[in-house]
Amino acid sequence: MGPSAETVVVGGLRIEPQAMQATLDGRPIQLTTYEFTLLRALAARAGHVLSREQLIDLVRGNAEEAFDRSIDVHISHLRQKLGDDPRSPRLLKTVRGVGYMLALAGE
């Protein structure tokens, strides 16, 4: 298995690709496959801003998923599932005009 199969841990967030499981502070998070892949892409690059185009490329969305604003909807669903306040997110940050970033613990 390549590096993409390794567990990613960012603060209280733990992503286990082999089990297709994500937990936050030990609590399982129910995610769609697309949301899981998106969260894994962000977590693997925590602390780095990723543009919508980069995210679409990393998640390898199909044609319907590949339009810019669909990422915004998926990010909003992820925030809900992570219990992140959309007005003042602690985990999934929006970098205006650039894209999104999963904050490292303590940022």
N, C-alpha and C positions, 0 to 999 in steps of 0.2 A: 504494500500500500504506500502511496505517496504522501507528501506532507499534508495534503488536503484531508486525509483521514484522521489526523491527529486532533485530540481534544484542545479546544481553545478556551482559556480562562481570562476574563477581563473583570477585575473586581469581583462582585458577587455573581456575575454571569458566567455560566459554564456551558459550552457547546460541544456536544459529542457527535461528530458526523457519522461514525459507524452505527450508532444507535438512532440517528436522526432525532436526537433529544437535546432540548435546551432547558436549563434551570436557572432561576434567579434566586439567590439566597436559599438554595436547596429546594425551592418550589418549582415543579414542572411548569413549563409554558407550552400551551397548545398552539402550534404554528402550522400553517399550510406549508407545503414543500417549498413554494416560492419564498415565503417569509423566512423560513429556516435558512435557505440558501443566501438570501439577502443579508440576514443577521450574521451568518457565518462570514460572508465577504467583508462586512464592516468590522467584525470582531478581529478577524485575522490582520486587519490594518488599523486597529484601534489607535486613535491619536492622529490619524491622517485623514484629510478631507478627500472624499471621493465624489466626482461629478456624477450627474445622472447617467451620462453616457458610459462612464467607467462601470457604474453599478449594473447597468443593463448588460454590458459586455461580460462582467464577472458572473452574473446570475444566468447568463445565456438564455434570456427570455425569448419566447417565440414571438412571432410578428405582432400578435395582439398585445403582448406585454411590453413591447419595445418602444412605445411612445413615451416621451419625456415625463409627462405628468402621472403616468401609472405608478412610477416609483414613489411619488408623493403620497399616493393612496396607500401603498404597501407600508411606507414609513409610518404613516398615521396609524395603521392597524398594529404595527409592531409596538409603537408607543403605548397604545391602549393595553396591549397584552403584557407589556413590561411594567405597566403602572406608572409610566413617565408622563408628567404634566405637559400637555402640548403647548401651553403658553410659556412654560419655563422648564424645558426638558433638561434632565441631569445626565441622561445616558445618550440618547440619539439627538445630537445637536445639528441644527440647520446652519450652514455657513452661507449666508445670503449671496446669491448670484454665483455660487460655486457648486455646492452640493451638500453632502451629509457626512457626519463623522460620529463614530462611537467614541465617547469620551473615555479616557483612561481613568482608573480609580483616582479620586482626589482632584480631578481637574474641574 
